[in-house]
Amino acid sequence: DIIPFIDKYWECMTTRQRPGKMTWPNNIVKTMCKERDVFLVKEHPDPGSKDPEEDYPKFGLLDQDLANIGPAYDNQKQSSTVSTSGNLNGGASLGGSLVPGTSGKGRGAKRKQQEGGTTGTAKKTRSDPLFSAQRLPPHGYPLEHPFNKDGYRYILAEPDPHAPDPEKLELDCWAGKPIPGDLYRACLYERVLLALHDRAPQLKISDDRLTVIGEKGYSMVRASHGVRKGAWYFEISVDEMPPETAARLGWSQPLGNLQAPLGYDKFSYSWRSKKGTKFHQSIGKHYSSGYGQGDVLGFYISLPEDTGTAKSLPDTYKDKALIKFKSYLYFEEKDFVDKAEKSLKQALGSQIIFYKNGTSQGVAYRDIFEGVYFPAVSLYKGCTVSINFGPYFKYPPRDISYRPVSDMGWVAVVEHTLADVLYHVETEVDGRRSPPWEP
């Protein structure tokens, strides 16, 4: 069933020309037999089975959840394992339906070892100036990295396997020259966590990237993923809040000031622990009673589907400069805060609601500024909070419909992949490159 399907939909599945020789079916079978971390393989029928030998090998997916199979599947396999029982090559039950391949017998192969935390299309060595496929830590981000500050933002990059000329990755001709952004894409981790780079450096983030401890004056950290449309929710637990400490929690756009309390500028909205005051543009207004140690707080945002931000795909960053820092590559993006402030406009119908221990405190803000909003935490002195992006909450709201922010991990992968593909299509049409990359 597999080979006829590929043959029928060849043009929909790849931009490569259909080969003249009919050797590709055997190549596909051999490859699938080797990919034992993706496919279940049964090479022969069970003893006494009436299935004809020519229907084998048969294949099934090791991970039966189709929602997990996508552009970031190679990365996902490194952070999660799927347990199976029985002999994959014998007659034991495989826990799922198997699809027959084509003629020819596949042979068992050793499980491929995953090397590195990013996906590439070319072999690299540590002497290669473009080598960036080093193994990432379990939380998916380099331990040493540039911080978003001084008007610049940094996005971790990885080789783009869909680039039109991926063989360029193997060349060393880019030493001392600008590396073309076309060859790389934003490196996305499939889990939503607190960002290590998009924070004030003085804040301390736990190893699991779900707890943050304050230090000295107010400073902020954003989550790794933001939302641009729809209704979303997450929770924050106040672990420690001594009397001299405080917190302002809520939502922030990417340009919100990290060295200031949340709600300081036009790009963020917050709820303060003391007196329950809400803040936006440094203007505090009475909202509810305060909160403190032991409280579990909920944060809901609803953004309309018909705004320009909602309809647009995320930035590919391929037109940005690439810089190298501690063996990893990053897109460097300049912040134009003044220009962004002048272009802000209200998203009619949007709203923000805060919850305390499962009880709604009422609508805090309506018709907020249009944009991409990230869960955000700002702390004063040694306050400690933990964030829960979902999907399971201690006090799930009953009065609203929403998606947990944790869902953005998968949504972001899909949106960024589509944006990258469209970028390459446009590049092929108008021939643009960013920057010109012919040595």
Secondary structure, 3 states (H helix, E strand, C coil): CHHHHHHHCHHHHCCCCCCCCCCHHHHHHHHHHHCCCCEEEECCCCCCCCCCHHHCCEEEECCCCHHHCCCCHHHHHHHCCCCCCCCCCCCCCCCCCCEECCCCCCCCCCCCCCCCCCCCCCCCCCCCCCCCCCCCCCCCCCCCCCCCECCEEEEEEEECCCCCCHHHHHCCCCCCCCCCHHHEEECCCCCCCEEEEEECCCCEECCCCCEEECCCCCEEEEECCCECCEEEEEEEEEEECCCCCEEEEEEECCCCCCCCCCCCCCCEEEEECCCCCEEECCEEECCCCCCCCCCEEEEEEEECCCCHHHHCCCCCCCCCEEEEECCEEEEEEECCHHHHHHCCCECCCCEEEEEECCEEEEEEEECCECCCEEEEEEEECCCEEEEECCCCCCCCCCCCCCEEHHHHHHHHHHHHHHHHHHHHHHHHHHCCCCCCCCC
